[in-house]
Amino acid sequence: MQTDIVRLGDCIAEMERLPERSINMIFADPPYNLQLAGELTRPDQSRVDGVDDHWDRFAGFADYDAFTTAWLGAARRVLKDDGTIWVIGSYHNIFRVGACLQDLNYWILNDVVWRKSNPMPNFRGRRFTNAHETLIWAAKHQEASYTFNYAAMKALNDDLQMRSDWLIPICTGGERLKDGEGRKAHSTQKPEALLHRVVLAATRPGDVVLDPFLGSGTTAAVAKRLHRRYLGIEREPQYAEMAKRRIAKVRPVEDPALVETPSKRAEPRIPFGWLVERGLLEPGTLLFGPGRRWTAKVRADGTLITADFRGSIHKAGAHVQGAPACNGWQFWNLDVEGKLVPIDILRQKLRAELT
């Protein structure tokens, strides 16, 4: 299967031409079926440049549901058994998309709220400002062994677990593609920051990312930058050409190692005793708990001894605190020139030597 290309054509027909189970992740930004009735104007009567394109118009809900079921069915066929799909939408369509996903036996993993830091105001003042869109993240089935780069998401969020509400600005400024007259070249261009997070969360370098509604090419541009292979499908010739030009300008991150965040679960297990065996810790070394409230000595067999207990670094840490469990790698510290340093640093040093 050829990748790193933009295919011009209907997304369902083009997906039917792809090999079965050939795609690692799909990001889909389908028509929202906004059902706009008439022009939207600002208080000064200037026209709002909204989404009124022909590709967003459907005869009714039944027509939209049939279209959604058809493309989601085609997507399911090409998705690998351990692959996932992301679909973004607004209140106009996302609930119908969610129902279709479940009817087709996809397993919903999360709904993520993209909260826009700079949304378009509600000019008529008759509703709340529509300040978010929803992304549904789903696997092919409940038992799927899908990719989720938890450590990367935590690192991206200042070492805090990533939540399902994402505050990201809409696409503006130099990132927004313009036509020859200075107007938005595509009415629903998504910000690269949003796709960066999606691609980094659910794929690995070398994976194939498919966008069946490529539009201005954001998904492919981000995938290329992060050393993923991309495949875009777009039925509007002017958008396909725009996307090709944009993608051609993208340069992948120079060092592929910089876009990979290894899972801690995949790292080799390092028993504490190995630090003693290899001389990184001497028997008799004094270790300290947080704030120097507790102390323990290292034994030659890789256990710790406190005033009234002997056991592993984890059990000793739990004992002195009276806690049910403890991560001894983070709890116990060395005194290095008057500063407490977690013993986990020694584990990482040994890991680096072994890999």
Kinemage of the C-alpha trace (Angstrom):
@kinemage 1
@onewidth
@group {chain A} dominant
@subgroup {mainchain}
@vectorlist {calphas} color= white
{ca met a 1} P 0.000 0.000 0.000
{ca gln a 2} L 1.383 3.370 -0.992
{ca thr a 3} L 1.486 5.921 1.814
{ca asp a 4} L 2.492 9.570 2.220
{ca ile a 5} L 0.089 10.589 -0.531
{ca val a 6} L -3.158 12.522 -0.957
{ca arg a 7} L -5.866 10.649 -2.854
{ca leu a 8} L -8.472 12.658 -4.725
{ca gly a 9} L -11.892 11.053 -4.554
{ca asp a 10} L -14.849 9.964 -2.458
{ca cys a 11} L -13.693 8.742 0.940
{ca ile a 12} L -15.858 5.592 0.921
{ca ala a 13} L -14.756 4.518 -2.550
{ca glu a 14} L -11.111 5.245 -1.771
{ca met a 15} L -11.202 3.359 1.526
{ca glu a 16} L -12.712 0.379 -0.283
{ca arg a 17} L -9.578 0.299 -2.441
{ca leu a 18} L -7.283 0.053 0.595
{ca pro a 19} L -6.147 -3.308 2.008
{ca glu a 20} L -8.129 -4.664 4.930
{ca arg a 21} L -6.589 -4.000 8.364
{ca ser a 22} L -3.873 -1.700 6.979
{ca ile a 23} L -4.329 1.508 9.042
{ca asn a 24} L -3.083 2.172 12.580
{ca met a 25} L -5.122 5.294 13.317
{ca ile a 26} L -7.884 7.271 11.638
{ca phe a 27} L -8.611 10.910 12.346
{ca ala a 28} L -11.878 12.027 10.777
{ca asp a 29} L -13.297 15.535 10.565
{ca pro a 30} L -16.487 14.772 8.627
{ca pro a 31} L -19.169 17.253 7.537
{ca tyr a 32} L -21.030 18.574 10.578
{ca asn a 33} L -24.448 18.946 8.923
{ca leu a 34} L -24.836 22.394 10.482
{ca gln a 35} L -28.279 22.940 8.928
{ca leu a 36} L -27.750 26.676 8.578
{ca ala a 37} L -30.800 28.661 7.531
{ca gly a 38} L -29.765 31.996 6.056
{ca glu a 39} L -26.736 34.189 6.622
{ca leu a 40} L -25.275 34.864 10.043
{ca thr a 41} L -24.382 38.492 10.683
{ca arg a 42} L -22.624 40.451 13.424
{ca pro a 43} L -24.294 43.323 15.294
{ca asp a 44} L -22.792 45.726 12.723
{ca gln a 45} L -24.475 43.655 9.979
{ca ser a 46} L -21.187 42.386 8.562
{ca arg a 47} L -21.370 38.794 7.358
{ca val a 48} L -19.857 35.987 9.464
{ca asp a 49} L -17.639 33.717 7.398
{ca gly a 50} L -19.209 30.494 8.645
{ca val a 51} L -19.573 26.983 7.266
{ca asp a 52} L -22.087 27.084 4.414
{ca asp a 53} L -20.190 24.927 1.917
{ca his a 54} L -22.045 22.512 -0.361
{ca trp a 55} L -20.255 19.517 1.157
{ca asp a 56} L -21.883 20.216 4.535
{ca arg a 57} L -25.467 19.985 3.253
{ca phe a 58} L -27.668 16.914 3.633
{ca ala a 59} L -31.333 16.301 2.896
{ca gly a 60} L -32.053 15.416 6.523
{ca phe a 61} L -30.955 13.336 9.483
{ca ala a 62} L -31.699 10.026 7.746
{ca asp a 63} L -29.463 11.032 4.847
{ca tyr a 64} L -26.692 12.119 7.205
{ca asp a 65} L -26.965 8.923 9.276
{ca ala a 66} L -26.727 6.763 6.147
{ca phe a 67} L -23.619 8.658 5.033
{ca thr a 68} L -22.050 8.367 8.500
{ca thr a 69} L -22.752 4.641 8.755
{ca ala a 70} L -21.287 4.056 5.293
{ca trp a 71} L -17.983 5.830 5.871
{ca leu a 72} L -17.558 4.473 9.399
{ca gly a 73} L -18.159 0.969 8.044
{ca ala a 74} L -15.492 1.459 5.390
{ca ala a 75} L -13.148 2.842 8.040
{ca arg a 76} L -13.688 -0.165 10.284
{ca arg a 77} L -12.643 -2.539 7.485
{ca val a 78} L -9.275 -0.816 6.912
{ca leu a 79} L -8.479 -0.236 10.589
{ca lys a 80} L -6.109 -2.727 12.192
{ca asp a 81} L -7.517 -4.780 15.052
{ca asp a 82} L -5.358 -2.803 17.496
{ca gly a 83} L -6.007 0.520 15.741
{ca thr a 84} L -8.185 3.396 16.887
{ca ile a 85} L -10.357 6.059 15.311
{ca trp a 86} L -10.911 9.677 16.314
{ca val a 87} L -13.960 11.586 15.063
{ca ile a 88} L -14.454 15.276 15.777
{ca gly a 89} L -17.766 17.104 15.638
{ca ser a 90} L -20.053 19.704 17.172
{ca tyr a 91} L -23.411 19.381 18.896
{ca his a 92} L -25.009 19.284 15.442
{ca asn a 93} L -23.631 15.842 14.601
{ca ile a 94} L -21.444 14.249 17.261
{ca phe a 95} L -24.270 12.451 19.074
{ca arg a 96} L -25.430 10.865 15.824
{ca val a 97} L -21.829 9.896 15.041
{ca gly a 98} L -21.507 8.318 18.484
{ca ala a 99} L -24.642 6.231 17.961
{ca cys a 100} L -23.378 5.042 14.565
{ca leu a 101} L -20.019 4.088 16.083
{ca gln a 102} L -21.733 1.945 18.708
{ca asp a 103} L -24.133 0.425 16.173
{ca leu a 104} L -21.073 -0.687 14.185
{ca asn a 105} L -19.569 -2.286 17.323
{ca tyr a 106} L -16.763 0.203 17.861
{ca trp a 107} L -15.804 0.516 21.533
{ca ile a 108} L -15.704 4.124 22.758
{ca leu a 109} L -12.600 4.820 24.856
{ca asn a 110} L -13.039 8.536 25.592
{ca asp a 111} L -14.938 11.589 24.549
{ca val a 112} L -12.529 14.515 24.600
{ca val a 113} L -13.756 18.097 24.858
{ca trp a 114} L -11.707 20.539 22.813
{ca arg a 115} L -12.318 23.778 24.669
{ca lys a 116} L -11.494 26.729 22.449
{ca ser a 117} L -9.630 29.529 24.175
{ca asn a 118} L -10.791 31.998 21.513
{ca pro a 119} L -14.235 30.875 20.261
{ca met a 120} L -16.483 32.846 17.972
{ca pro a 121} L -19.036 34.729 20.125
{ca asn a 122} L -22.771 34.158 19.911
{ca phe a 123} L -23.715 37.321 18.055
{ca arg a 124} L -27.479 37.105 18.567
{ca gly a 125} L -27.217 36.585 22.313
{ca arg a 126} L -29.889 33.895 22.373
{ca arg a 127} L -27.686 30.944 23.307
{ca phe a 128} L -24.483 30.197 25.205
{ca thr a 129} L -21.305 30.858 23.259
{ca asn a 130} L -20.463 27.596 21.519
{ca ala a 131} L -16.931 27.271 22.883
{ca his a 132} L -16.088 23.597 22.350
{ca glu a 133} L -16.114 20.642 20.015
{ca thr a 134} L -16.115 16.959 20.935
{ca leu a 135} L -13.735 14.236 19.820
{ca ile a 136} L -14.753 10.601 20.186
{ca trp a 137} L -11.875 8.142 20.494
{ca ala a 138} L -12.808 4.523 19.817
{ca ala a 139} L -11.260 1.090 19.308
{ca lys a 140} L -12.534 -1.670 17.020
{ca his a 141} L -13.729 -3.771 19.936
{ca gln a 142} L -13.732 -3.849 23.723
{ca glu a 143} L -10.742 -6.180 24.084
{ca ala a 144} L -8.526 -4.367 21.556
{ca ser a 145} L -4.883 -3.859 22.570
{ca tyr a 146} L -4.702 -0.284 21.280
{ca thr a 147} L -1.857 2.238 21.479
{ca phe a 148} L -2.014 4.913 24.151
{ca asn a 149} L 1.185 6.789 24.908
{ca tyr a 150} L 0.282 7.659 28.474
{ca ala a 151} L 3.792 8.813 29.404
{ca ala a 152} L 3.922 11.195 26.430
{ca met a 153} L 0.591 12.749 27.360
{ca lys a 154} L 1.660 13.130 30.982
{ca ala a 155} L 4.946 14.740 29.934
{ca leu a 156} L 3.096 17.072 27.582
{ca asn a 157} L 0.967 18.185 30.524
{ca asp a 158} L 3.774 19.186 32.931
{ca asp a 159} L 3.989 15.664 34.388
{ca leu a 160} L 0.309 15.610 35.341
{ca gln a 161} L -2.087 12.978 34.016
{ca met a 162} L -3.710 14.321 30.829
{ca arg a 163} L -7.409 15.062 31.249
{ca ser a 164} L -10.153 14.741 28.652
{ca asp a 165} L -10.743 18.502 28.396
{ca trp a 166} L -8.187 20.218 26.180
{ca leu a 167} L -7.797 24.006 26.082
{ca ile a 168} L -6.396 24.832 22.645
{ca pro a 169} L -6.940 27.957 20.485
{ca ile a 170} L -8.747 27.717 17.166
{ca cys a 171} L -6.661 28.013 14.019
{ca thr a 172} L -5.747 31.670 13.439
{ca gly a 173} L -2.876 33.895 12.347
{ca gly a 174} L -0.090 32.551 10.165
{ca glu a 175} L -1.270 28.961 10.533
{ca arg a 176} L -4.617 29.723 8.893
{ca leu a 177} L -4.406 29.089 5.158
{ca lys a 178} L -5.768 31.899 2.980
{ca asp a 179} L -6.970 32.067 -0.607
{ca gly a 180} L -5.840 34.606 -3.203
{ca glu a 181} L -8.208 37.216 -1.778
{ca gly a 182} L -7.049 36.822 1.816
{ca arg a 183} L -10.077 34.821 2.971
{ca lys a 184} L -10.035 31.494 4.800
{ca ala a 185} L -9.066 28.850 2.281
{ca his a 186} L -10.956 26.176 4.240
{ca ser a 187} L -13.808 26.915 6.605
{ca thr a 188} L -13.054 24.172 9.146
{ca gln a 189} L -9.241 24.053 9.313
{ca lys a 190} L -8.174 22.499 12.612
{ca pro a 191} L -5.165 23.733 14.631
{ca glu a 192} L -1.980 21.718 14.414
{ca ala a 193} L -1.745 21.710 18.217
{ca leu a 194} L -4.920 19.608 18.386
{ca leu a 195} L -3.628 17.036 15.892
{ca his a 196} L -0.200 16.993 17.527
{ca arg a 197} L -1.812 15.779 20.718
{ca val a 198} L -4.005 13.204 18.966
{ca val a 199} L -1.195 11.732 16.854
{ca leu a 200} L 1.263 11.686 19.747
{ca ala a 201} L -1.305 10.025 22.018
{ca ala a 202} L -2.416 7.151 19.831
{ca thr a 203} L 0.368 6.257 17.373
{ca arg a 204} L 4.026 5.306 17.227
{ca pro a 205} L 6.662 6.450 14.730
{ca gly a 206} L 6.160 4.608 11.434
{ca asp a 207} L 2.429 4.017 11.993
{ca val a 208} L -0.008 4.804 9.173
{ca val a 209} L -2.449 7.636 9.901
{ca leu a 210} L -5.491 7.990 7.638
{ca asp a 211} L -7.627 11.119 7.286
{ca pro a 212} L -10.637 10.394 5.048
{ca phe a 213} L -11.715 14.071 5.051
{ca leu a 214} L -8.285 15.636 4.646
{ca gly a 215} L -9.414 19.185 3.864
{ca ser a 216} L -6.508 21.583 4.308
{ca gly a 217} L -4.122 18.763 5.272
{ca thr a 218} L -3.544 19.352 8.988
{ca thr a 219} L -3.528 15.655 9.921
{ca ala a 220} L -1.025 14.726 7.228
{ca ala a 221} L 1.232 17.698 8.006
{ca val a 222} L 1.443 16.772 11.687
{ca ala a 223} L 1.873 13.061 10.940
{ca lys a 224} L 4.768 13.803 8.579
{ca arg a 225} L 6.460 16.071 11.124
{ca leu a 226} L 6.202 13.359 13.803
{ca his a 227} L 7.596 10.571 11.576
{ca arg a 228} L 4.276 8.838 11.003
{ca arg a 229} L 3.186 7.739 7.542
{ca tyr a 230} L 0.062 9.471 6.290
{ca leu a 231} L -2.714 8.811 3.825
{ca gly a 232} L -5.204 11.570 3.023
{ca ile a 233} L -8.439 11.373 1.062
{ca glu a 234} L -10.125 14.520 -0.212
{ca arg a 235} L -12.913 14.831 -2.790
{ca glu a 236} L -12.614 18.586 -3.480
{ca pro a 237} L -9.762 19.220 -5.971
{ca gln a 238} L -8.935 22.693 -4.628
{ca tyr a 239} L -8.522 21.343 -1.085
{ca ala a 240} L -6.449 18.378 -2.249
{ca glu a 241} L -4.024 20.669 -4.073
{ca met a 242} L -3.851 23.026 -1.103
{ca ala a 243} L -3.058 20.111 1.203
{ca lys a 244} L -0.331 18.792 -1.116
{ca arg a 245} L 1.395 22.172 -1.209
{ca arg a 246} L 1.197 22.494 2.556
{ca ile a 247} L 2.501 18.983 3.248
{ca ala a 248} L 5.394 19.442 0.818
{ca lys a 249} L 6.712 22.288 2.973
{ca val a 250} L 6.734 20.198 6.162
{ca arg a 251} L 10.068 18.882 7.382
{ca pro a 252} L 10.052 15.903 9.755
{ca val a 253} L 11.696 16.340 13.139
{ca glu a 254} L 15.402 15.858 12.424
{ca asp a 255} L 16.051 13.083 14.938
{ca pro a 256} L 13.324 10.371 14.975
{ca ala a 257} L 14.242 9.540 18.579
{ca leu a 258} L 12.861 12.948 19.605
{ca val a 259} L 9.292 11.971 18.666
{ca glu a 260} L 9.249 8.710 20.587
{ca thr a 261} L 8.263 8.446 24.252
{ca pro a 262} L 8.910 4.884 25.455
{ca ser a 263} L 6.319 3.457 27.799
{ca lys a 264} L 7.598 2.807 31.305
{ca arg a 265} L 5.903 -0.591 31.109
{ca ala a 266} L 8.115 -1.435 28.137
{ca glu a 267} L 11.313 -0.514 29.952
{ca pro a 268} L 13.412 -3.391 31.349
{ca arg a 269} L 12.682 -4.240 34.963
{ca ile a 270} L 15.554 -3.311 37.296
{ca pro a 271} L 15.458 -4.972 40.735
{ca phe a 272} L 16.846 -2.800 43.537
{ca gly a 273} L 19.390 -5.487 44.371
{ca trp a 274} L 21.080 -4.957 41.012
{ca leu a 275} L 22.177 -1.505 42.175
{ca val a 276} L 23.970 -3.133 45.099
{ca glu a 277} L 25.503 -5.901 42.958
{ca arg a 278} L 26.917 -3.395 40.485
{ca gly a 279} L 28.328 -1.076 43.111
{ca leu a 280} L 25.952 1.825 42.525
{ca leu a 281} L 24.929 1.508 46.194
{ca glu a 282} L 27.165 0.160 48.940
{ca pro a 283} L 25.773 -2.023 51.757
{ca gly a 284} L 25.283 0.233 54.762
{ca thr a 285} L 24.331 3.289 52.685
{ca leu a 286} L 21.780 5.397 54.560
{ca leu a 287} L 18.600 6.262 52.657
{ca phe a 288} L 16.098 8.951 53.653
{ca gly a 289} L 12.369 9.356 53.258
{ca pro a 290} L 10.824 12.733 52.293
{ca gly a 291} L 11.915 15.526 54.604
{ca arg a 292} L 14.375 13.114 56.263
{ca arg a 293} L 11.540 11.903 58.499
{ca trp a 294} L 12.534 8.249 58.026
{ca thr a 295} L 15.816 6.437 57.470
{ca ala a 296} L 16.839 2.971 56.351
{ca lys a 297} L 20.100 1.173 55.611
{ca val a 298} L 20.887 -0.775 52.460
{ca arg a 299} L 21.697 -4.479 53.016
{ca ala a 300} L 23.918 -6.619 50.793
{ca asp a 301} L 20.924 -8.696 49.649
{ca gly a 302} L 19.065 -5.646 48.280
{ca thr a 303} L 16.670 -5.223 51.196
{ca leu a 304} L 16.406 -2.265 53.558
{ca ile a 305} L 16.495 -2.323 57.328
{ca thr a 306} L 14.803 0.230 59.570
{ca ala a 307} L 14.619 0.348 63.375
{ca asp a 308} L 11.988 -2.394 63.452
{ca phe a 309} L 11.591 -3.795 59.941
{ca arg a 310} L 13.464 -5.519 57.121
{ca gly a 311} L 12.155 -5.860 53.585
{ca ser a 312} L 12.119 -4.529 50.037
{ca ile a 313} L 12.333 -0.815 49.272
{ca his a 314} L 8.582 -0.797 48.689
{ca lys a 315} L 7.583 -2.726 51.816
{ca ala a 316} L 9.994 -0.739 53.983
{ca gly a 317} L 8.577 2.534 52.662
{ca ala a 318} L 5.027 1.367 53.310
{ca his a 319} L 5.927 0.151 56.825
{ca val a 320} L 7.479 3.378 58.097
{ca gln a 321} L 4.482 5.375 56.842
{ca gly a 322} L 1.876 2.902 58.041
{ca ala a 323} L 0.600 2.846 54.451
{ca pro a 324} L -0.815 -0.100 52.462
{ca ala a 325} L 1.676 0.391 49.599
{ca cys a 326} L 4.597 2.551 48.530
{ca asn a 327} L 6.703 3.208 45.435
{ca gly a 328} L 10.112 2.810 47.031
{ca trp a 329} L 11.940 4.178 43.992
{ca gln a 330} L 10.365 7.576 44.558
{ca phe a 331} L 10.082 7.422 48.366
{ca trp a 332} L 13.706 6.676 49.292
{ca asn a 333} L 16.465 9.203 48.631
{ca leu a 334} L 20.238 9.506 48.757
{ca asp a 335} L 21.981 12.443 50.378
{ca val a 336} L 24.088 14.019 47.620
{ca glu a 337} L 26.030 17.013 48.916
{ca gly a 338} L 23.237 17.890 51.317
{ca lys a 339} L 20.387 17.414 48.821
{ca leu a 340} L 17.966 14.494 48.705
{ca val a 341} L 17.973 12.700 45.354
{ca pro a 342} L 15.505 9.825 44.592
{ca ile a 343} L 17.162 6.440 44.154
{ca asp a 344} L 15.187 6.135 40.918
{ca ile a 345} L 17.972 8.154 39.272
{ca leu a 346} L 20.308 5.198 39.831
{ca arg a 347} L 17.733 2.857 38.293
{ca gln a 348} L 17.549 5.052 35.186
{ca lys a 349} L 21.342 5.117 34.973
{ca leu a 350} L 21.476 1.327 35.040
{ca arg a 351} L 18.681 1.068 32.473
{ca ala a 352} L 20.654 3.307 30.119
{ca glu a 353} L 23.678 1.039 30.467
{ca leu a 354} L 21.621 -2.077 29.684
{ca thr a 355} L 19.819 -0.646 26.621
